[in-house]
Amino acid sequence: MLQEKENPAHIMLREKEHHAPNGLIVLLGLLAVLAGSIYGLILAATAEQAPMAIMFAVIVGLISIGFGGLFTVNPNEGRVLTLFGKYVGTVRQAGLWFANPFYAKKRISNRVRNFETTKLKVNDNHGNPIEIAAVVVWKVVDSAEALFEVDDYQHYVHTQSESAVRTLAQTFPYDAHATDEIALSTHPQEVARGLQSAIAERLEKAGVSVIEARISHLAYAPEIASAMLRRQQASAIIAARRKIVEGAVGMVENALELISEKSIVKLDDERKAAMVSNLLVVLCSDRDAQPIVNTGTIYQ
């Protein structure tokens, strides 16, 4: 019976700095040696000294190969050096540098980049279909992880960001239906912090830092947009009516207190109820009240 062997733990590659020689000094040295070798080759060929001519020709060939070790690094850029598949190090300092001509020198940008995810159609926390998209601002902070831990780090950033946006949309409702409920449309700062944290956690293994992430598009899906608009209008009307009623009750209470304090007129409970009813109708009505002048007593 075969026994399964435990796989060793995966060791993630981390970026390490490679101290490359100054390329300008090396370039001047190579040019000087090249000029001397060409001059010696010409003299050897003129003197018909075949061994010397071959030696200088070999030197010229080696110098030509040496020029392949020169490379430049632009600001906010890095060069990842590998030798036959083995990671050697990364040069980040801008300038002209020299390394082993057989090193592969992969250019990688450390500049801040941003992109907008596609508009995703998902269900929110309450099961309502919505459309959502986000803007993600990111940069590479570890070149070794970006190149060697994932297959294509740019595609990985896009895919994982869209996955985080989809998960976020399913975590929160579109609208808040309670006073302490966090919603996508009413709490942009809290939602943005949660989105940034979720994306950063997914991209950590790719050597990418998320600088900012925020919702750029948020709307109900077209098939329920009109129904949800009517619902929002109804909620706004109810909230406005509630505010009006609260204000009207306070005004009626204040009016009764003033009448009682100044002894303008004594009202029994029945007349107080009638007065309260009339005042509430006047204050809460959405139309202007039509006044009726009473020419008799208050009891007729």
Buried (B, 14 or more C-beta within 10 A) or exposed (E): EEEEEEEEEEEEBEBEEBEBEEBEEBBEBBEEBBEEBBEBBEEBBEEEBEEBBEBBBEBBEBBEEBBEBBBBBEEEBBBBBBEEEEBBBBBBEEBBBBBBBEBEBEEBBBEEBEEEBEEBEBBBBEEBBBBBBBBBBBBBBBBBBBBBBBEEBBEBBBEBBBBBBBBBBEBBBBBBEEEEEBBBBBBEEEBBEBBBBBBBEBBBBBBBBBEBBBBEBBBBBEEEEEEBEEEEEEEEEEEEEEEBEEEBBEBBEEEBEEBEEEEEEEBEEEEBEEBBEEBBEBBEEEEEEEEEEEEEEEEE
